[in-house]
Amino acid sequence: MTTVWIQNIQQINWINALLICILVISVLQGWARGASRSAGRLFTLLSGGILSVVSIIGAIPLTVWLSPKVQDWLSGIAYPEHDMAKWEQVYYTLVTAIRDFPLMRFAVLFIVSYWLVRTVLGLASAFVLGGGSTSERVPFGGGRRASFLSRIAGACIGSVIGSVRCLMVIVILFIVVTLFPSSSFSQYVQASTVYQQGARTVIEPLTGDLIKEKLPVFTRSVEAELNGILQRKYEVIDANIPRDIEQAAAKVTEGASSDEEKAKRLYDWIGSRVSYDYDKVKDYEERGIWHEQTPQMTFDTKLGVCIDYSRLYAVMARSQGLKVKVVTGLGYDGRGGYGPHAWNEVYLTEKDKWIPLDSTWARSGNWFNPPAFDDTHIPDKMT
């Protein structure tokens, strides 16, 4: 009996159950409130929705107007010359990300603009309406007892409220399914007959290609920016370039005629002078102890693992005017698998492009922008 009961539960589509529950609860609430209070609740729901839509419409042009002004305002921000505390690292990462990443800046300013517009409109509407209807201030179940006809009307209004609530949930699920169509959760959602009915008859006709085609493109752009922000933390952490490292980099790149030649010389210098620290890896893998080290420590000891090679390369390259990233992800381990790894990308002005390089692997071959670099290096992605 228990096994059959469990099997019956497993066969239930819980998306269907959730949407039906929302509708049933809304109808019951409408029955309990009666017509007048249910109408007040519906008015509150619709007026709140209208207020949100108007706030969004007003926030968009405000955000567009503010974005270049905020970027100009933040353009004068530079990293301090001292070693930064943790809170400073977080602060400068966020501030420079808002300054340099347009989607990030738009998102932050849009949230602020929406809050401002919504607050102003909310205060204005409260002033005009005098604080709302008295029916909404009556406690649930209090006041005069509703008649049978009033309860019937309230249940009907409750069904409308429930339909709106269900539609809001379906919109959220529709966006998730559009972004992650192959996930098991999306497949489970699509098996819901209630979801399919709402998506096909309401959402798709209203939105057309906006969500289905445009949203994934926008999301990929956001993902690229988020990855850039994650990589920026090393730029912030290592913003203060020690004098001896800068002098060494200047000597290595002396006489170089292009960014590519500078980048290649630094790659050769680090790849041939820094040795891989197997003891550091052993401590981490066997004892769970991670020895954090700065580029200065790597420069002094000439020992490190991939992240240490990459951070030292980035500091030396930046000291000579090169744009460089520290990229984290997975690297081929030579045994048919992949493991955590770090490398660099450097921007070549004369070629107007970023190229990859891996100074950690320099002693095993040419890993300065080789043709099949992407076959062995998989960068982290926000998924």
C-alpha positions in Angstrom: 0.0 0.0 0.0 2.8 2.4 0.9 4.7 1.6 -2.3 1.6 2.4 -4.4 1.0 5.6 -2.5 4.6 6.7 -3.1 4.3 5.8 -6.8 1.1 7.9 -7.1 2.9 10.9 -5.5 5.8 10.5 -7.9 3.5 10.6 -10.8 2.0 13.9 -9.8 3.4 16.9 -11.8 4.1 19.4 -9.0 4.1 22.3 -11.3 0.4 21.5 -12.1 -0.2 21.0 -8.4 1.4 24.4 -7.5 -0.6 26.3 -10.1 -3.9 24.6 -9.2 -3.2 25.3 -5.5 -2.6 29.0 -6.2 -5.9 29.2 -8.1 -7.9 27.3 -5.4 -6.5 29.3 -2.5 -7.3 32.5 -4.3 -10.9 31.4 -4.9 -11.3 30.4 -1.2 -9.9 33.7 -0.2 -12.4 35.4 -2.4 -15.2 33.4 -1.0 -14.1 34.2 2.6 -13.7 38.0 1.9 -16.9 38.5 -0.1 -17.4 40.7 -3.1 -16.4 44.1 -1.8 -13.2 43.1 -0.1 -12.3 40.8 -3.0 -12.8 43.7 -5.3 -10.6 45.8 -3.1 -7.9 43.1 -3.2 -8.2 42.9 -7.0 -7.9 46.7 -7.3 -4.8 46.6 -5.1 -3.3 43.9 -7.2 -4.0 45.6 -10.5 -3.1 49.1 -9.2 0.2 47.6 -7.9 0.9 46.0 -11.2 0.1 49.2 -13.1 2.4 51.1 -10.7 5.2 48.6 -11.3 4.8 48.9 -15.1 4.8 52.7 -15.0 7.8 52.6 -12.8 9.7 50.4 -15.2 8.8 52.6 -18.1 9.9 55.7 -16.2 13.1 54.0 -14.9 14.4 53.1 -18.4 15.0 56.6 -19.8 16.3 57.8 -16.4 18.8 54.9 -16.4 19.8 55.7 -20.0 20.4 59.4 -19.0 22.3 58.5 -15.8 24.6 55.8 -17.3 27.1 58.0 -19.2 27.1 60.5 -16.3 27.9 57.8 -13.7 30.6 56.4 -16.0 32.3 59.8 -16.3 32.0 60.4 -12.6 33.7 57.0 -11.9 36.4 57.5 -14.5 38.7 59.3 -12.0 38.7 56.3 -9.6 42.2 54.6 -9.4 43.4 51.8 -7.3 45.3 52.9 -4.1 49.0 52.3 -4.0 48.9 50.4 -0.8 48.0 46.7 -0.2 44.2 46.7 0.0 42.1 45.2 2.8 39.3 42.8 1.9 36.6 45.4 2.0 38.7 47.7 -0.3 39.1 44.8 -2.8 35.3 44.2 -2.9 34.6 48.0 -3.1 37.0 48.6 -6.0 35.9 45.5 -7.8 32.3 46.6 -7.7 32.9 50.2 -8.5 35.2 49.6 -11.5 32.9 46.9 -12.7 30.0 49.4 -12.7 32.3 51.9 -14.5 33.7 49.5 -17.2 30.9 47.0 -17.9 27.9 48.6 -19.5 25.3 45.9 -18.7 26.4 45.8 -15.1 26.1 49.6 -14.9 22.7 49.6 -16.5 21.4 46.9 -14.1 22.6 48.7 -11.0 21.3 52.1 -12.2 18.0 50.6 -13.3 17.4 49.1 -9.9 18.1 52.4 -8.2 16.0 54.3 -10.8 13.1 51.9 -10.4 13.2 52.3 -6.7 13.2 56.1 -6.9 10.4 56.2 -9.4 8.3 53.6 -7.6 8.7 55.4 -4.3 7.7 58.8 -5.8 4.7 57.3 -7.5 3.7 55.4 -4.4 3.8 58.5 -2.2 1.9 60.5 -4.9 -0.8 57.8 -5.2 -1.2 57.5 -1.4 -1.6 61.2 -1.2 -4.2 61.4 -4.0 -6.2 58.3 -2.8 -5.9 59.2 0.9 -4.2 56.0 2.0 -6.3 53.4 0.2 -9.7 52.0 0.7 -11.2 51.2 4.1 -12.1 47.7 3.0 -8.5 46.7 2.8 -7.9 47.8 6.4 -10.6 45.5 7.8 -8.9 42.4 9.3 -9.4 39.1 7.5 -12.7 37.6 8.7 -13.7 40.7 10.5 -16.5 43.2 9.8 -20.0 42.5 8.6 -20.7 38.9 7.6 -20.8 38.5 3.8 -24.0 37.2 2.2 -24.1 34.1 0.0 -24.3 36.1 -3.2 -21.4 38.3 -2.0 -19.3 35.2 -1.4 -20.1 33.8 -4.9 -19.0 37.1 -6.4 -15.9 37.2 -4.2 -15.0 33.7 -5.3 -15.3 34.8 -9.0 -13.1 37.8 -8.3 -10.7 35.4 -6.4 -10.5 33.2 -9.5 -9.3 36.3 -11.5 -6.8 37.1 -8.9 -5.6 33.5 -8.9 -5.3 33.5 -12.6 -3.1 36.6 -12.5 -0.9 35.0 -9.8 -0.6 31.8 -11.8 0.3 33.8 -14.9 3.1 35.5 -13.0 4.5 32.2 -12.0 4.2 30.9 -15.5 6.1 33.9 -16.8 9.0 33.2 -14.4 9.0 29.5 -15.4 8.9 30.4 -19.1 12.0 32.6 -18.7 13.8 29.7 -16.9 12.8 27.2 -19.6 13.9 29.6 -22.4 17.4 30.1 -20.8 18.0 26.5 -19.8 15.9 24.4 -22.3 18.0 21.2 -21.8 17.9 21.1 -18.0 16.0 18.4 -16.3 14.0 21.1 -14.4 12.9 22.7 -17.7 11.8 19.4 -19.1 9.8 18.7 -15.9 8.2 22.2 -16.3 7.3 21.6 -19.9 5.5 18.3 -18.9 3.0 20.4 -17.0 -0.2 20.7 -18.9 -1.3 23.9 -17.0 2.1 25.5 -17.8 1.8 24.6 -21.4 -1.7 26.1 -21.7 -0.6 29.4 -20.1 2.6 29.6 -22.1 1.1 28.8 -25.5 -2.2 30.8 -25.2 -1.0 33.9 -23.3 2.8 34.4 -23.0 4.0 33.4 -26.5 1.4 35.5 -28.3 2.1 38.5 -26.2 5.9 38.4 -26.2 6.5 37.0 -29.6 10.3 36.5 -30.1 11.3 38.9 -27.4 11.8 36.3 -24.7 12.4 33.2 -26.8 15.1 34.7 -29.1 16.3 37.9 -27.6 16.6 36.9 -23.9 19.3 34.1 -24.4 21.4 36.6 -26.5 21.1 39.2 -23.7 21.9 36.5 -21.1 25.1 35.5 -22.9 26.2 39.1 -22.9 25.5 39.3 -19.1 27.4 36.0 -18.6 30.4 37.4 -20.5 30.4 40.5 -18.2 30.1 38.4 -15.1 33.0 36.3 -16.1 35.0 39.5 -16.7 34.1 40.8 -13.2 35.2 37.5 -11.7 38.5 37.7 -13.4 38.9 41.4 -12.4 39.4 40.4 -8.7 43.1 39.6 -9.5 43.6 42.9 -11.1 42.3 44.5 -7.9 44.2 42.3 -5.5 47.4 42.8 -7.4 46.9 46.5 -8.3 50.0 47.6 -6.3 53.0 46.6 -8.4 56.2 46.2 -6.4 59.1 48.3 -7.7 61.5 45.4 -8.2 59.0 43.5 -10.3 58.4 46.5 -12.4 62.1 47.0 -12.9 62.6 43.4 -13.9 59.7 43.6 -16.4 61.2 46.7 -17.9 64.5 45.0 -18.3 62.9 42.0 -20.0 60.9 44.0 -22.4 63.6 46.7 -23.1 63.8 47.4 -26.9 60.6 45.4 -27.7 58.9 47.0 -30.7 55.3 45.7 -30.2 52.9 44.5 -27.6 53.3 40.9 -28.9 57.0 41.0 -28.5 56.7 42.3 -24.9 54.1 39.7 -24.1 56.2 36.9 -25.6 59.4 38.0 -23.7 57.6 38.0 -20.4 56.0 34.6 -21.2 59.5 33.2 -21.9 61.0 34.8 -18.8 58.4 33.5 -16.3 58.1 30.1 -18.0 61.9 29.5 -17.8 62.6 30.9 -14.4 59.6 30.0 -12.2 59.5 26.3 -11.2 56.3 24.4 -10.4 55.8 24.0 -6.7 54.8 20.3 -6.3 55.0 20.5 -2.5 52.3 23.2 -2.5 50.1 21.0 -4.5 50.8 18.0 -2.2 49.9 20.0 0.9 46.6 21.0 -0.7 45.6 17.6 -2.0 46.7 15.5 1.0 46.3 17.9 3.9 43.8 20.5 2.7 46.3 23.3 3.3 46.5 26.1 0.7 49.5 28.3 0.8 48.3 31.7 -0.6 51.0 33.7 -2.1 51.4 37.1 -3.7 53.2 37.9 -7.0 56.0 39.2 -4.9 56.5 35.9 -3.2 56.4 34.1 -6.5 59.0 36.5 -7.9 61.3 36.1 -4.9 61.1 32.3 -4.5 60.7 31.5 -8.2 58.2 28.8 -7.1 54.5 28.6 -7.6 51.5 26.8 -9.2 49.4 27.9 -12.2 47.6 30.8 -10.4 50.9 32.1 -9.1 52.5 32.0 -12.6 49.4 33.8 -14.0 49.3 36.5 -11.3 53.0 37.3 -11.6 52.7 37.5 -15.4 49.7 39.8 -15.1 51.6 42.2 -12.7 54.7 42.3 -14.9 52.7 42.8 -18.1 50.6 45.6 -16.6 53.7 47.4 -15.3 54.7 47.7 -19.0 51.4 49.0 -20.2 49.9 45.8 -21.5 46.2 44.9 -20.9 46.1 41.4 -19.4 43.6 39.0 -17.7 44.0 36.2 -15.3 41.7 33.4 -16.5 40.6 30.5 -14.3 39.0 27.3 -15.5 40.0 23.8 -16.4 43.2 22.6 -18.1 43.9 19.2 -19.7 45.8 16.9 -17.3 47.4 14.7 -20.0 45.5 11.6 -18.7 42.2 12.1 -20.5 40.7 14.5 -17.9 40.7 18.1 -16.8 41.6 19.8 -13.6 41.5 23.3 -12.1 43.9 25.6 -13.9 44.8 29.3 -14.5 46.4 31.1 -17.5 46.4 34.6 -19.1 45.0 36.5 -21.9 46.8 39.6 -23.2 45.6 42.3 -25.6 47.8 43.1 -28.6 47.1 46.7 -29.7 48.7 46.2 -33.1 46.4 43.2 -33.9 43.4 44.6 -32.0 42.7 41.2 -30.3 43.2 39.2 -27.1 45.4 36.2 -27.3 45.9 33.3 -24.7 49.1 32.1 -23.2 50.0 29.6 -20.5 53.4 30.3 -18.9 52.9 27.4 -16.4 53.2 25.0 -19.4 56.0 26.9 -21.2 58.6 24.2 -20.5 56.5 21.5 -22.1 56.1 23.3 -25.5 54.8 26.5 -27.1 51.8 27.8 -25.2 52.0 31.3 -26.4 48.9 31.6 -28.6 49.1 28.2 -30.2 46.4 27.2 -32.7 44.6 24.6 -30.5 44.8 26.4 -27.2 41.0 26.1 -26.6 41.2 22.3 -27.0 43.1 22.1 -23.7 41.9 25.1 -21.8 38.2 25.6 -20.7 37.5 29.0 -19.0 35.1 29.3 -16.1 31.6 30.4 -17.1 28.7 31.7 -15.2 26.0 29.1 -15.9 
